[in-house]
Amino acid sequence: MTYQGAGVNIDAADALVKKIGPAVASTHRKEVLAGVGGFASIVSLPSGYSDPVLVSGTDGVGTKLKIAFETGNHQTIGIDLVAMCANDVLAVGAEPLFFLDYYACTALDASQAADVISGIAEGCRRAGCALVGGETAELPGFYSPGEYDLAGFLVGVAERDRIITGERVQPGDAVIGLLSSGLHSNGYSLVRALVDRHGVRLDHPLDGTNTPLGDILLEPTRIYASAMKRLIAAVDVRAIAHITGGGLVENIPRTLPDGLGVRLEAGWPVPRIFRWIAEIGPVDSGEMLRTFNLGIGMTAIIPATATAAAIKLLNASHTPAHLIGQVVRVDDDKDRVEVEGVI
């Protein structure tokens, strides 16, 4: 008996490490002292911080993986993995520093794994962090053939006295919405249930578009690191929310002091995919609001007087943004997010 005979191919794993070497190297930061290849990675703190604190986050991409399996497209799912972690760390104003991944499968397909990890490296480049290591695990019989699971782990750094907690938010502050690229990585179990129920093919164009549904569903999550770094440096950002599962109605309140809520005014651009989901379901507006980002991937709360400058800066950073509402006082028994108009 051999380990390979039992289903674990060490040679394939070694070959994968060499294959992804250039992609990993492209994410290098000067703080990386030891990265991929050793038993542990070593990263120093960046210069320029007087009292740095570490900020960490971990996440996966949920059943969006199933869309990658069904379409055979594995090149962008790694971007999603980094994005879900990086955008969480950004929500307290931290700078993404380094990232590690966990890739597990039944039998290692080096080409497929290389596509996934190349996507992770691209995500790290977009977030400005280094890919310093990870784990590739072959677990024979544990997953269906051709499928895999992903998890990501990101560490960032922030100045202690500049951590964004939301405690300075005041009534009348503006809510700025940074547009999403689509579904990002939330709500896919509902989307897949609708696709199965109605027999929709992923290789057919989405109604009203010329783009296959599968491509739209695999549009990678937008990473806001560069734009938010510039915004924080230029404007008094008092709260940031990453709009993930739970949507606008559950994520924005996580950043607000007691007694405060937000009143949002619909009118920002909503990608066609969300309207299609609501129509084909049908899915009512309340369920849509609690499940999807509906076109807003991140919110920033700032003084109302800084609104024009903030939107100009974000748009110049290739991150479309809109004024979507304001902070208001709310009673304890009232919803903390009110949406006026039809999304």
DOMARMAR-998615 format. One record per residue: x, y, z of N, C-alpha, C, O in turn. Coordinates in steps of 0.2 Angstrom, whole numbers, padded with zeros to 4 digits, always signed. Layout:
<recs>
XYZXYZXYZXYZ
...
</recs>
This chain:
<recs>
+0004-0006+0000+0000+0000+0000+0004+0006+0000+0010+0006+0003
+0002+0011-0004+0005+0018-0004+0000+0023-0002-0006+0022-0003
+0003+0029+0000-0001+0035+0001-0005+0037-0005-0011+0039-0005
-0001+0037-0011-0005+0038-0017-0010+0033-0019-0015+0035-0022
-0009+0027-0018-0014+0022-0019-0020+0023-0015-0026+0021-0017
-0019+0026-0009-0025+0028-0005-0029+0034-0007-0034+0036-0004
-0026+0038-0012-0029+0044-0014-0026+0050-0013-0029+0055-0015
-0020+0050-0010-0016+0057-0009-0010+0057-0013-0005+0053-0012
-0010+0062-0018-0004+0062-0022+0001+0068-0020-0001+0074-0022
+0006+0066-0016+0011+0071-0014+0014+0075-0020+0016+0081-0019
+0016+0071-0025+0020+0074-0031+0015+0079-0034+0018+0084-0036
+0009+0078-0035+0005+0083-0038+0004+0089-0033+0004+0095-0036
+0004+0088-0027+0004+0094-0022+0011+0098-0023+0011+0104-0023
+0016+0095-0024+0023+0098-0024+0023+0102-0031+0026+0107-0031
+0020+0099-0036+0020+0102-0043+0016+0108-0043+0017+0113-0046
+0010+0108-0039+0006+0113-0039+0009+0119-0035+0009+0125-0038
+0013+0118-0030+0017+0124-0027+0022+0127-0032+0022+0133-0032
+0025+0123-0036+0029+0126-0041+0026+0130-0046+0028+0135-0048
+0020+0127-0048+0016+0130-0053+0013+0137-0051+0013+0142-0055
+0011+0138-0045+0008+0144-0043+0013+0149-0040+0012+0155-0038
+0020+0147-0040+0025+0152-0038+0025+0159-0040+0025+0163-0036
+0025+0160-0047+0025+0167-0050+0019+0171-0047+0019+0177-0046
+0013+0168-0047+0007+0171-0045+0007+0173-0038+0006+0179-0036
+0010+0169-0033+0011+0171-0026+0016+0176-0026+0015+0181-0022
+0022+0176-0029+0027+0181-0029+0024+0188-0031+0027+0193-0029
+0019+0188-0035+0017+0194-0038+0013+0198-0032+0012+0204-0033
+0012+0195-0027+0008+0198-0021+0013+0201-0016+0011+0203-0011
+0019+0200-0017+0024+0201-0011+0024+0208-0009+0023+0213-0013
+0025+0209-0002+0026+0215+0001+0032+0215+0005+0035+0210+0006
+0035+0221+0006+0042+0221+0009+0042+0218+0016+0047+0216+0018
+0036+0218+0019+0036+0216+0026+0036+0208+0026+0037+0206+0032
+0035+0205+0021+0036+0197+0021+0043+0195+0022+0047+0196+0017
+0044+0192+0027+0051+0189+0029+0052+0182+0027+0057+0179+0025
+0046+0178+0027+0046+0171+0025+0039+0169+0023+0034+0170+0027
+0038+0167+0017+0031+0165+0015+0030+0158+0013+0032+0153+0017
+0028+0157+0007+0026+0150+0005+0032+0145+0005+0037+0147+0003
+0031+0139+0008+0037+0134+0008+0039+0132+0015+0041+0126+0015
+0039+0136+0019+0041+0135+0026+0035+0132+0030+0029+0131+0028
+0036+0131+0037+0031+0128+0041+0026+0134+0043+0021+0133+0045
+0029+0140+0043+0025+0146+0045+0028+0152+0041+0033+0152+0039
+0023+0157+0040+0025+0163+0037+0027+0168+0042+0025+0168+0048
+0031+0173+0040+0034+0178+0045+0033+0184+0042+0035+0186+0036
+0029+0189+0045+0028+0196+0042+0029+0201+0047+0026+0200+0053
+0033+0206+0045+0034+0211+0050+0028+0217+0049+0025+0217+0044
+0027+0221+0054+0022+0226+0054+0025+0232+0049+0031+0233+0049
+0021+0235+0046+0023+0240+0041+0025+0246+0045+0023+0247+0051
+0030+0250+0042+0032+0256+0045+0027+0261+0045+0022+0261+0041
+0028+0267+0049+0023+0272+0048+0017+0272+0054+0014+0277+0054
+0017+0267+0057+0012+0266+0063+0015+0267+0069+0021+0265+0071
+0012+0272+0074+0015+0273+0080+0012+0268+0085+0016+0266+0090
+0006+0266+0085+0003+0261+0089-0001+0256+0085-0007+0256+0086
+0002+0252+0082-0002+0247+0077-0005+0242+0081-0003+0239+0086
-0011+0240+0078-0015+0234+0081-0016+0229+0075-0017+0232+0069
-0017+0223+0076-0018+0218+0071-0026+0217+0071-0029+0217+0076
-0028+0216+0065-0036+0215+0064-0036+0209+0059-0033+0209+0054
-0040+0204+0061-0041+0198+0057-0048+0196+0055-0053+0199+0058
-0048+0193+0050-0055+0190+0047-0054+0184+0044-0049+0182+0041
-0059+0180+0044-0059+0174+0040-0066+0173+0037-0071+0175+0040
-0066+0169+0031-0073+0168+0028-0072+0163+0022-0066+0161+0021
-0077+0162+0019-0077+0157+0013-0081+0161+0008-0083+0167+0008
-0083+0157+0003-0088+0160-0003-0094+0156-0003-0098+0157-0008
-0096+0152+0001-0102+0149+0002-0104+0144-0005-0099+0142-0008
-0110+0144-0006-0112+0140-0012-0111+0143-0019-0113+0140-0024
-0108+0149-0019-0106+0151-0025-0101+0146-0029-0100+0146-0035
-0097+0142-0025-0093+0137-0027-0097+0132-0032-0094+0130-0037
-0103+0131-0030-0107+0127-0035-0108+0129-0042-0108+0125-0047
-0108+0136-0043-0108+0139-0049-0102+0138-0053-0102+0136-0059
-0096+0138-0049-0090+0137-0052-0089+0130-0055-0087+0128-0060
-0092+0125-0050-0092+0118-0052-0096+0117-0059-0094+0113-0063
-0102+0120-0059-0106+0118-0064-0104+0121-0071-0106+0119-0076
-0101+0127-0071-0098+0130-0077-0091+0128-0079-0089+0129-0084
-0088+0126-0074-0081+0124-0075-0076+0130-0075-0070+0129-0077
-0078+0135-0073-0074+0142-0072-0072+0143-0065-0076+0144-0061
-0065+0142-0064-0063+0142-0058-0058+0148-0057-0054+0148-0052
-0058+0152-0062-0052+0158-0062-0054+0164-0058-0049+0167-0056
-0060+0165-0056-0062+0171-0052-0064+0169-0045-0064+0174-0041
-0065+0163-0043-0068+0162-0036-0063+0163-0031-0065+0165-0025
-0057+0163-0032-0052+0165-0027-0052+0173-0026-0050+0175-0020
-0054+0177-0031-0055+0184-0029-0060+0185-0024-0059+0189-0020
-0066+0181-0025-0071+0181-0020-0069+0180-0013-0071+0183-0008
-0064+0175-0013-0062+0172-0006-0058+0178-0002-0059+0179+0003
-0054+0181-0006-0050+0187-0003-0055+0193-0001-0054+0196+0004
-0059+0194-0006-0064+0200-0005-0068+0199+0001-0068+0204+0005
-0070+0193+0002-0075+0193+0008-0071+0194+0015-0074+0197+0020
-0065+0192+0015-0061+0194+0021-0058+0201+0021-0058+0204+0026
-0056+0203+0015-0053+0210+0015-0058+0215+0017-0057+0220+0020
-0064+0214+0014-0069+0219+0015-0071+0220+0022-0073+0225+0025
-0071+0214+0025-0073+0214+0033-0068+0218+0037-0069+0221+0041
-0061+0217+0035-0056+0220+0039-0056+0227+0037-0055+0232+0042
-0058+0229+0031-0059+0236+0029-0064+0240+0034-0064+0246+0035
-0069+0236+0036-0075+0239+0040-0073+0242+0046-0077+0246+0049
-0067+0241+0049-0064+0245+0055-0058+0249+0053-0055+0252+0057
-0057+0250+0046-0052+0255+0044-0045+0252+0043-0041+0256+0043
-0045+0245+0043-0038+0242+0043-0035+0242+0036-0039+0241+0031
-0029+0241+0036-0025+0240+0029-0024+0232+0029-0021+0230+0033
-0026+0229+0024-0025+0222+0023-0017+0221+0022-0014+0224+0018
-0015+0216+0026-0008+0215+0026-0005+0208+0023-0001+0208+0019
-0008+0203+0026-0007+0196+0023-0012+0191+0023-0017+0192+0027
-0012+0186+0019-0018+0182+0018-0015+0175+0017-0010+0173+0014
-0019+0170+0020-0018+0163+0019-0024+0160+0017-0030+0162+0019
-0024+0154+0013-0030+0151+0011-0030+0143+0013-0024+0140+0014
-0036+0140+0013-0036+0133+0014-0040+0130+0008-0046+0132+0007
-0037+0126+0004-0040+0123-0002-0041+0115-0001-0035+0112+0000
-0047+0112+0000-0047+0105+0001-0051+0102-0004-0056+0105-0007
-0049+0096-0006-0053+0092-0012-0052+0085-0010-0048+0082-0006
-0056+0081-0015-0055+0073-0014-0049+0071-0017-0045+0067-0015
-0047+0073-0024-0041+0072-0027-0039+0078-0031-0043+0081-0034
-0033+0080-0030-0030+0086-0032-0030+0086-0040-0026+0082-0043
-0033+0091-0043-0032+0092-0050-0028+0099-0050-0030+0104-0049
-0022+0098-0053-0017+0103-0052-0019+0109-0056-0018+0115-0054
-0022+0108-0062-0024+0114-0066-0030+0118-0063-0030+0124-0063
-0035+0114-0061-0040+0117-0057-0038+0121-0051-0040+0127-0050
-0034+0118-0047-0031+0121-0041-0027+0127-0043-0027+0132-0039
-0023+0127-0048-0019+0133-0050-0024+0139-0052-0022+0144-0051
-0029+0137-0056-0034+0142-0057-0037+0146-0051-0037+0152-0051
-0039+0142-0046-0041+0144-0040-0036+0149-0037-0038+0154-0035
-0030+0146-0036-0025+0150-0032-0023+0156-0036-0021+0161-0033
-0023+0156-0042-0021+0162-0046-0026+0167-0045-0024+0173-0045
-0032+0165-0044-0038+0170-0043-0037+0173-0036-0038+0179-0035
-0034+0169-0031-0033+0171-0024-0027+0176-0025-0028+0182-0021
-0022+0175-0029-0017+0180-0029-0019+0186-0032-0017+0192-0030
-0024+0186-0037-0026+0192-0040-0030+0196-0035-0030+0202-0035
-0034+0192-0031-0038+0196-0026-0033+0199-0021-0034+0205-0019
-0028+0196-0019-0023+0199-0015-0020+0205-0018-0018+0210-0014
-0018+0205-0024-0016+0211-0028-0021+0217-0027-0019+0222-0026
-0027+0215-0028-0032+0220-0028-0033+0223-0021-0034+0229-0020
-0032+0219-0016-0033+0221-0009-0026+0224-0006-0026+0227-0001
-0021+0223-0010-0014+0226-0008-0011+0222-0002-0006+0224+0001
-0013+0215-0001-0010+0211+0004-0006+0206+0001-0006+0204-0005
-0002+0203+0004+0003+0197+0002+0000+0190+0003-0003+0189+0009
+0000+0186-0002-0002+0179-0001+0004+0175+0002+0009+0174-0002
+0004+0174+0008+0010+0171+0012+0010+0164+0013+0015+0161+0015
+0005+0160+0012+0004+0153+0013-0003+0150+0013-0007+0154+0011
-0003+0144+0014-0010+0141+0014-0009+0133+0015-0004+0131+0017
-0015+0130+0014-0015+0123+0015-0019+0120+0009-0024+0122+0008
-0016+0115+0006-0019+0111+0001-0020+0104+0003-0015+0100+0004
-0026+0102+0004-0028+0096+0008-0032+0091+0003-0037+0093+0000
-0029+0085+0002-0032+0080-0002-0036+0075+0004-0033+0073+0008
-0042+0075+0003-0046+0071+0008-0050+0066+0004-0056+0067+0002
-0047+0060+0002-0051+0055-0002-0058+0053+0000-0058+0051+0006
-0063+0054-0004-0069+0052-0002-0073+0057+0002-0079+0056+0003
-0070+0062+0003-0074+0067+0007-0078+0072+0003-0084+0074+0006
-0076+0074-0003-0080+0078-0007-0082+0075-0013-0079+0069-0015
-0086+0077-0017-0088+0074-0023-0082+0075-0028-0079+0080-0028
-0081+0071-0033-0076+0072-0038-0077+0078-0042-0082+0080-0044
-0071+0082-0042-0071+0088-0046-0073+0094-0041-0072+0100-0044
-0075+0093-0035-0077+0098-0031-0072+0100-0026-0067+0095-0024
-0072+0105-0022-0067+0107-0017-0071+0112-0013-0076+0115-0014
-0067+0114-0007-0070+0119-0003-0064+0124-0001-0058+0122-0002
-0066+0130+0000-0061+0136+0001-0063+0139+0008-0068+0140+0010
-0057+0141+0011-0058+0146+0017-0052+0151+0016-0047+0149+0014
-0053+0157+0019-0047+0162+0019-0047+0165+0025-0051+0165+0029
-0040+0167+0026-0039+0170+0033-0034+0177+0031-0029+0176+0028
-0037+0182+0033-0033+0189+0032-0031+0192+0038-0036+0193+0043
-0025+0195+0039-0023+0199+0044-0022+0206+0041-0018+0207+0036
-0025+0211+0045-0023+0218+0043-0020+0222+0049-0019+0219+0054
-0019+0228+0048-0016+0232+0053-0019+0239+0053-0021+0242+0048
-0020+0242+0059-0023+0249+0059-0020+0252+0065-0017+0249+0070
-0020+0259+0065-0017+0263+0070-0023+0263+0076-0029+0264+0074
-0021+0262+0082-0025+0260+0087-0030+0266+0088-0036+0265+0089
-0028+0272+0088-0033+0278+0089-0036+0280+0083-0040+0285+0083
-0036+0276+0077-0039+0278+0071-0044+0272+0069-0047+0272+0063
-0045+0267+0073-0050+0262+0072-0057+0265+0071-0059+0269+0075
-0060+0262+0066-0067+0265+0065-0072+0260+0068-0073+0255+0066
-0075+0263+0073-0080+0259+0077-0087+0261+0077-0092+0257+0078
-0089+0267+0074-0096+0269+0073-0098+0273+0079-0104+0276+0079
-0094+0274+0084-0096+0277+0090-0097+0285+0089-0101+0288+0093
-0094+0287+0084-0095+0295+0083-0100+0296+0078-0101+0302+0076
-0104+0291+0076-0109+0293+0071-0115+0297+0074-0116+0296+0080
-0117+0302+0071-0122+0307+0073-0128+0307+0068-0128+0306+0062
-0134+0309+0071-0140+0310+0067-0138+0316+0062-0135+0321+0063
-0140+0315+0056-0139+0319+0050-0133+0318+0046-0132+0320+0041
-0129+0313+0048-0123+0311+0044-0126+0307+0038-0131+0305+0038
-0121+0308+0033-0123+0305+0026-0121+0298+0026-0116+0296+0028
-0125+0294+0022-0124+0287+0021-0122+0286+0013-0126+0287+0009
-0115+0285+0012-0113+0284+0005-0113+0276+0004-0110+0272+0007
-0116+0275-0002-0116+0268-0004-0111+0267-0010-0111+0270-0015
-0106+0262-0009-0101+0260-0014-0104+0254-0018-0106+0249-0015
-0105+0255-0024-0109+0250-0028-0105+0243-0028-0099+0243-0028
-0109+0238-0029-0107+0231-0029-0106+0230-0036-0108+0233-0041
-0102+0224-0038-0101+0221-0044-0107+0217-0046-0107+0214-0052
-0111+0215-0041-0117+0210-0043-0118+0207-0036-0119+0210-0031
-0120+0200-0036-0122+0197-0030-0116+0196-0025-0117+0195-0019
-0110+0197-0027-0104+0196-0023-0104+0189-0021-0103+0185-0025
-0104+0187-0014-0104+0180-0012-0110+0178-0008-0109+0174-0003
-0115+0181-0008-0121+0180-0004-0127+0179-0007-0129+0181-0013
-0131+0174-0005-0138+0173-0007-0138+0167-0013-0143+0166-0016
-0133+0164-0013-0132+0159-0019-0136+0153-0018-0139+0149-0023
-0138+0151-0012-0142+0145-0010-0149+0147-0013-0152+0142-0016
-0152+0153-0012-0158+0155-0015-0158+0155-0022-0163+0153-0026
-0153+0158-0025-0152+0158-0032-0152+0152-0035-0155+0150-0040
-0148+0147-0033-0148+0140-0036-0154+0137-0035-0156+0133-0039
-0158+0138-0030-0165+0135-0029-0169+0137-0034-0173+0133-0037
-0169+0144-0036-0173+0146-0041-0171+0144-0048-0175+0142-0052
-0165+0143-0049-0162+0140-0056-0165+0133-0057-0167+0131-0062
-0164+0129-0051-0166+0122-0052-0174+0122-0053-0176+0118-0057
-0178+0126-0049-0185+0126-0049-0188+0127-0056-0192+0124-0059
-0185+0132-0059-0187+0135-0066-0183+0132-0072-0185+0134-0078
-0178+0127-0070-0175+0124-0076-0171+0129-0080-0170+0128-0086
-0168+0134-0077-0164+0139-0081-0157+0137-0082-0154+0134-0077
-0155+0138-0088-0148+0136-0090-0143+0141-0089-0144+0147-0090
-0137+0139-0086-0132+0144-0084-0128+0147-0090-0125+0152-0090
-0129+0143-0096-0125+0145-0102-0130+0149-0106-0128+0151-0112
-0136+0151-0104-0140+0155-0108-0140+0162-0105-0139+0163-0099
-0141+0167-0110-0140+0174-0107-0146+0176-0102-0151+0173-0103
-0144+0180-0097-0149+0182-0093-0154+0187-0097-0152+0191-0101
-0160+0186-0095-0165+0190-0099-0163+0198-0099-0162+0200-0094
-0164+0201-0105-0162+0208-0105-0155+0209-0106-0153+0215-0106
-0151+0204-0107-0143+0205-0107-0141+0200-0113-0145+0196-0115
-0135+0201-0115-0131+0196-0119-0126+0192-0116-0122+0189-0119
-0126+0192-0109-0121+0188-0105-0124+0182-0102-0130+0182-0099
-0121+0176-0103-0124+0170-0099-0125+0171-0092-0121+0174-0089
-0130+0168-0089-0131+0169-0082-0126+0166-0078-0124+0169-0073
-0122+0161-0080-0117+0158-0076-0111+0164-0075-0108+0164-0070
-0110+0167-0081-0105+0172-0080-0107+0178-0075-0102+0181-0072
-0113+0180-0076-0115+0185-0071-0115+0183-0064-0113+0187-0059
-0117+0177-0063-0117+0174-0056-0109+0173-0053-0108+0173-0047
-0105+0173-0058-0098+0172-0056-0094+0178-0056-0088+0178-0054
-0097+0184-0057-0094+0190-0057-0091+0191-0050-0094+0191-0045
-0084+0192-0050-0081+0192-0043-0083+0198-0039-0084+0204-0041
-0082+0197-0032-0084+0202-0027-0079+0208-0028-0073+0207-0029
-0082+0214-0028-0078+0220-0028-0074+0221-0022-0077+0220-0016
-0067+0222-0022-0063+0224-0016-0062+0231-0016-0060+0234-0021
-0064+0234-0010-0064+0241-0009-0058+0244-0006-0058+0250-0004
-0052+0240-0005-0047+0242-0001-0044+0249-0004-0043+0253+0000
-0042+0249-0010-0039+0255-0012-0043+0261-0012-0041+0267-0009
-0049+0261-0014-0054+0267-0013-0055+0269-0006-0055+0275-0004
-0056+0264-0001-0057+0266+0006-0051+0269+0009-0052+0273+0013
-0045+0266+0007-0039+0269+0010-0039+0277+0008-0037+0281+0013
-0040+0278+0002-0040+0285+0000-0046+0289+0004-0045+0295+0006
-0052+0286+0004-0057+0290+0007-0056+0291+0015-0057+0297+0017
-0053+0286+0018-0052+0287+0025-0046+0292+0026-0046+0296+0031
-0042+0293+0022-0036+0298+0022-0039+0305+0021-0036+0310+0024
-0044+0306+0017-0047+0312+0015-0053+0315+0019-0054+0321+0019
-0057+0310+0022-0063+0312+0025-0064+0309+0032-0061+0304+0033
-0068+0312+0036-0070+0309+0042-0075+0303+0042-0081+0305+0042
-0072+0297+0041-0076+0291+0040-0078+0289+0047-0074+0287+0051
-0084+0289+0049-0086+0287+0056-0089+0280+0056-0089+0277+0062
-0091+0277+0051-0093+0270+0051-0093+0267+0044-0094+0270+0039
-0091+0261+0044-0091+0257+0038-0095+0250+0039-0094+0247+0044
-0099+0248+0034-0102+0242+0034-0101+0238+0028-0102+0241+0022
-0099+0232+0028-0098+0227+0023-0105+0224+0022-0107+0220+0026
-0108+0225+0016-0115+0222+0015-0114+0215+0012-0113+0214+0006
-0115+0210+0017-0115+0203+0015-0121+0200+0017-0127+0203+0016
-0121+0194+0019-0128+0191+0021-0131+0195+0026-0129+0197+0031
-0138+0196+0025-0142+0200+0029-0143+0207+0026-0148+0210+0028
-0139+0208+0021-0141+0214+0017-0140+0221+0020-0137+0221+0026
-0143+0226+0018-0142+0232+0021-0146+0233+0027-0143+0236+0032
-0151+0229+0028-0155+0230+0034-0152+0227+0040-0154+0229+0046
-0147+0222+0040-0144+0219+0045-0137+0221+0046-0134+0221+0052
-0134+0223+0041-0127+0225+0042-0125+0232+0044-0121+0233+0048
-0129+0237+0041-0128+0244+0043-0129+0245+0051-0125+0248+0054
-0134+0242+0054-0135+0243+0061-0129+0240+0065-0128+0243+0071
-0125+0236+0063-0119+0233+0066-0114+0239+0068-0110+0238+0072
-0115+0244+0064-0110+0250+0064-0112+0256+0068-0109+0261+0068
-0118+0255+0071-0122+0261+0073-0122+0261+0081-0123+0256+0084
-0122+0267+0084-0123+0267+0091-0131+0266+0093-0135+0267+0088
-0132+0264+0099-0139+0263+0101-0143+0269+0100-0141+0275+0101
-0149+0268+0097-0154+0274+0097-0153+0277+0090-0157+0282+0088
-0149+0275+0085-0148+0278+0079-0149+0272+0073-0148+0267+0074
-0152+0275+0068-0154+0271+0062-0152+0275+0056-0149+0280+0056
-0154+0272+0050-0153+0276+0044-0160+0275+0040-0163+0270+0040
-0161+0281+0036-0166+0281+0031-0163+0281+0024-0159+0286+0023
-0164+0276+0021-0161+0275+0014-0166+0277+0009-0172+0276+0009
-0164+0280+0003-0169+0282-0002-0167+0278-0008-0161+0279-0011
-0171+0274-0011-0169+0270-0016-0168+0274-0022-0171+0280-0023
-0164+0272-0027-0163+0276-0033-0156+0275-0036-0154+0277-0041
-0152+0271-0032-0145+0269-0035-0146+0264-0040-0151+0260-0040
-0141+0263-0044-0141+0258-0049-0141+0251-0046-0137+0249-0043
-0146+0247-0048-0147+0240-0046-0146+0235-0052-0150+0236-0057
-0141+0231-0051-0139+0227-0057-0145+0222-0059-0149+0220-0054
-0146+0221-0065-0152+0217-0068-0153+0211-0064-0158+0208-0063
-0147+0207-0062-0148+0201-0059-0153+0201-0053-0156+0196-0052
-0153+0206-0049-0157+0206-0043-0164+0207-0045-0169+0204-0042
-0166+0211-0050-0173+0211-0052-0175+0205-0055-0181+0203-0055
-0171+0201-0059-0172+0195-0062-0174+0190-0056-0179+0186-0057
-0170+0190-0051-0172+0185-0045-0178+0187-0042-0182+0182-0041
-0180+0193-0041-0186+0195-0038-0192+0193-0042-0197+0191-0040
-0191+0194-0049-0197+0192-0054-0198+0185-0054-0203+0182-0054
-0192+0181-0055-0193+0174-0057-0195+0170-0051-0198+0165-0051
-0193+0172-0045-0195+0169-0038-0202+0166-0038-0203+0160-0038
-0207+0171-0037-0205+0178-0035-0203+0178-0028-0204+0174-0024
-0198+0183-0027-0196+0185-0020-0198+0192-0018-0197+0196-0022
-0201+0192-0012-0204+0199-0010-0198+0204-0008-0192+0201-0007
-0200+0210-0008-0194+0215-0007-0191+0214+0000-0185+0215+0001
-0195+0212+0005-0192+0211+0012-0187+0206+0012-0181+0206+0015
-0188+0200+0008-0184+0195+0008-0177+0197+0004-0172+0195+0005
-0178+0201-0002-0173+0203-0006-0168+0207-0001-0162+0207-0002
-0171+0212+0003-0167+0216+0007-0163+0213+0012-0158+0215+0014
-0166+0207+0015-0162+0203+0020-0157+0198+0017-0154+0195+0021
-0157+0197+0011-0153+0192+0008-0148+0194+0003-0142+0191+0003
-0149+0200+0000-0144+0202-0005-0142+0209-0004-0145+0213+0000
-0136+0211-0007-0134+0218-0006-0137+0223-0011-0137+0229-0009
-0141+0220-0016-0145+0225-0020-0141+0230-0023-0144+0236-0024
-0135+0229-0025-0131+0234-0028-0127+0238-0024-0123+0242-0027
-0127+0238-0017-0122+0241-0013-0118+0236-0009-0121+0233-0005
-0112+0237-0010-0107+0232-0007-0104+0234-0001-0102+0230+0003
-0104+0241+0000-0101+0243+0006-0104+0250+0007-0106+0254+0003
-0105+0252+0014-0107+0259+0015-0102+0262+0020-0099+0259+0024
-0102+0269+0019-0098+0273+0023-0102+0279+0026-0106+0282+0022
-0102+0280+0032-0105+0285+0035-0101+0291+0037-0095+0290+0040
-0102+0297+0034-0098+0303+0035-0102+0309+0037-0108+0309+0036
-0099+0314+0039-0102+0321+0040-0106+0323+0033-0103+0322+0028
-0112+0325+0033-0115+0327+0027-0112+0332+0023-0112+0332+0017
-0108+0337+0026-0104+0342+0023-0099+0339+0018-0096+0342+0014
-0097+0333+0020-0091+0330+0016-0094+0325+0010-0090+0322+0006
-0100+0325+0009-0103+0321+0004-0100+0322-0003-0098+0317-0006
-0101+0328-0006-0098+0329-0013-0091+0327-0013-0089+0324-0018
-0087+0329-0009-0080+0327-0009-0079+0320-0009-0074+0317-0013
-0082+0316-0005-0082+0309-0004-0084+0305-0011-0080+0301-0013
-0089+0307-0013-0092+0304-0020-0087+0305-0025-0086+0301-0029
-0084+0311-0026-0080+0313-0031-0073+0309-0030-0071+0306-0035
-0071+0308-0024-0065+0304-0023-0066+0297-0025-0062+0294-0028
-0071+0294-0023-0073+0287-0024-0074+0286-0032-0071+0281-0034
-0077+0290-0035-0078+0289-0042-0071+0290-0046-0070+0286-0051
-0067+0294-0043-0060+0295-0046-0056+0289-0045-0051+0287-0049
-0058+0285-0040-0054+0279-0038-0057+0273-0041-0056+0267-0039
-0062+0274-0046-0065+0268-0050-0069+0264-0046-0070+0258-0047
-0072+0267-0041-0077+0264-0037-0083+0268-0037-0084+0273-0033
-0088+0267-0041-0094+0271-0041-0098+0271-0035-0099+0266-0031
-0100+0277-0033-0103+0278-0026-0109+0283-0027-0109+0288-0031
-0114+0283-0022-0119+0287-0022-0121+0289-0015-0120+0285-0010
-0124+0295-0014-0127+0296-0008-0134+0292-0007-0138+0293-0012
-0135+0288-0002-0141+0284-0002-0145+0285+0004-0150+0282+0004
-0143+0289+0008-0147+0290+0014-0144+0295+0020-0138+0297+0018
-0147+0295+0025-0144+0298+0031-0146+0295+0038-0150+0291+0038
-0142+0297+0043-0143+0294+0049-0148+0298+0053-0149+0304+0053
-0153+0294+0056-0158+0297+0060-0159+0293+0067-0156+0288+0068
-0163+0297+0071-0164+0294+0078-0170+0289+0077-0174+0290+0073
-0169+0283+0081-0175+0278+0080-0177+0276+0087-0172+0276+0092
-0183+0274+0088-0185+0271+0095-0183+0264+0095-0181+0261+0090
-0182+0262+0101-0180+0255+0102-0184+0249+0099-0181+0244+0097
-0190+0251+0098-0195+0246+0095-0196+0247+0087-0200+0243+0084
-0192+0251+0084-0193+0252+0077-0187+0249+0073-0181+0248+0076
-0188+0248+0067-0183+0245+0063-0177+0251+0062-0179+0257+0061
-0171+0248+0062-0166+0253+0062-0164+0255+0055-0160+0260+0054
-0166+0252+0050-0165+0253+0043-0172+0254+0039-0176+0249+0039
-0173+0260+0037-0179+0261+0033-0178+0263+0026-0173+0267+0025
-0181+0259+0021-0179+0260+0014-0185+0263+0011-0191+0260+0011
-0185+0269+0008-0190+0273+0005-0190+0272-0003-0184+0273-0005
-0195+0270-0006-0195+0269-0013-0194+0262-0015-0194+0258-0011
-0194+0261-0021-0194+0254-0024-0187+0252-0026-0184+0256-0031
-0184+0247-0024-0177+0245-0026-0178+0240-0032-0173+0238-0035
</recs>
